[in-house]
C-alpha cells in the first residue's frame, strides 16, 4: 500500500489520530468530514476524548480502492502531529 501511516484490517484501511483534548479531536473530525463531502466518499469516523479513528472502504466494490487511498492522503495533510 502506498500510504504506510494507515493499517489494513480485513478489507478496510484505518488510522488512529491522537490529540491533546476532545475539542481538537472534534475540529479534526469536522475538517475530515468537509474533505469527505467534497470527495463524495464517506469514511467511518470514531471520536473519543483525544482520539479519532477513521476507517476507509469502498462499499460498492467491497474492497479498498483508489478513492480510499486518495482520501487517506488528503486526511493525512490536515493532521498536525503533536
Secondary structure, 3 states (H helix, E strand, C coil): CCCCCCEEECCEEEEEEECCCHHHHHHHHHHHHHHHHHHCCCCEEEEECCEEEEEECECCCCECCHHHHHHHHHHHHHCCCC
